[in-house]
Amino acid sequence: MLTTVEFVLKGTGHGRPFAADATYQSTAGAPVARPVVVFVHGFKGFKDWGHFPLLGRFFAEQGFVFVKLNLSHNGVVVGGTGDLEDLEAFGHNNFSHELNDLGQLLDALHAPGATPLPAAALDLSRIYLIGHSRGGGLVLAKAAEDPRIRAVATWAAVATLSPPWAPEVLDQWQRVGVIHIPNARTGQQLPLYYQIAEDYRAHQPRFDLVALVPQLRQPLLIVHGDPDETVPLRAAEELLARKPDAELLIVPEAGHQFGGRHPWPEAELPPLARLVAERTAVFFQQHA
């Protein structure tokens, strides 16, 4: 029987609560230890965007415990609408918060009683990470600093976490304190406070994918759509150049969301997203 449990963690550094959930196959008798997949959404994303909930069912049916989280400052409120609504929190997001949130989730999985998941249902010697878009960059950075990760898959990932802003933009941003970017889906103007640039400068070695990816000890699967309209295919090629032993899957006709959109009204995964999920599951099973 498929079981989904929800839980809330409170950021140890910033104190902001953030939600997570886990889907797995429960058994009538003693729990069966299953490998764990942790999924990380991207910029302007959230754990229940579009078809992401269906990924939980898919991976659970393949024998995994599938865990996804809302990064604490993604704009989603615990107990809220489920969409971006706390724009002030969004503006105060930074890479340190995101990596620490992911690390806190991993710590909670290892701490008996910290989540509603039965400890006996988790094979913590086999933890796999999937990151979509900017989340792909985050899981690469986390794997570089956390040996508990067995293997990593990136879906339509960025090749760098380095902010792309020109010096003149940074100068004005520092003077004003905030810039705004549009959310095309909702029409919102999303604030970004200058602290994200300060955080990046202060902790740059932790986010430097150019230096970190060649040092990754974990197996890596890089998945990218050929006509990705948001993160061009060259990002996948750059990641592969830094880690030539990685596997590269180029998906023809797949855009940035692999056929998904929000909301997703269907009961099944988009065909391209299912293809990506199937290949990822096989990759993780090969690196058990």
PyMOL commands that set and color helices and strands:
alter all, ss='L'
color gray80, all
select helices_A, chain A and resi 52-61+87-91+95-110+119-121+134-145+167-176+195-202+204-207+209-215+234-242+271-286
alter helices_A, ss='H'
color red, helices_A
select strands_A, chain A and resi 2-10+17-25+34-40+65-69+122-132+149-155+178-182+189-193+220-225+247-251
alter strands_A, ss='S'
color yellow, strands_A
deselect
rebuild
show_as cartoon
